[in-house]
Amino acid sequence: MKIRARNKAISGVRVRVEHAIAGIKRLRITTDKFRNKTDSFSDKAMLISCGLWNYHLKCR
């Protein structure tokens, strides 16, 4: 029984993480072909995407 409760807790966290990743991917800057080769720009794009998704969640 203890294993079942642990798996349920892990799956609950996994669902929240997967929903967050899907929300970030909806902005499409993280999933489309990225042509800008500037150093660290992809990190900035991910940072902006995460920030926008968090703002969306806060304002709904």
N, C-alpha and C positions, 0 to 999 in steps of 0.2 A: 504493500500500500504506500509505503514511503516513496518508492520510485515513481509511482503514478502522480503523486502530489508534486514531486520535483519536476517531472516532465511537463506537467500542466503549467507550473510557474515559468519554466524556460520557454514554452511555446507562447505564453502571454507576452513575454518580452520580445520574442522573435517577431510576432505579428506587428507590434508597435514599430519596431525597427524597419521592417519591410514596408510598412505604410509610409514611413518618413522618407525612405529611399525613393519610393514611387512618386511621392509628392515633389521631391527635388527633380526627378527626371521629367516631370510634366513641364518644366520650364525650358526643356530641350537644348539649352546651352551645354548641358552635361552629356547628352546622348548623340547630338549631331556631329558630323565631321568637323573637326576644329582645324582651321587653316592658319591661324595666327601662331607663329613659331617663337614669339617673344618668351624669354625666360620667365618662369613662374606665373605666366598669365593664366594657365589652366588652373593653378591653385587659386588664383583670384576669382576666376569664373565659378569655381566650386564654392568658394566662400560667399560670393554674392548670391548664388542659388540657394544656399542653405539659409542665409539671412532673409531672403525674400520669402522662403517657405515658412520660416519661423514667424515672420511678420504676418503672413497669411493666417497662420494658425491662431495668432494672438488676436487678430481683428475679426474673427468670425463669430 
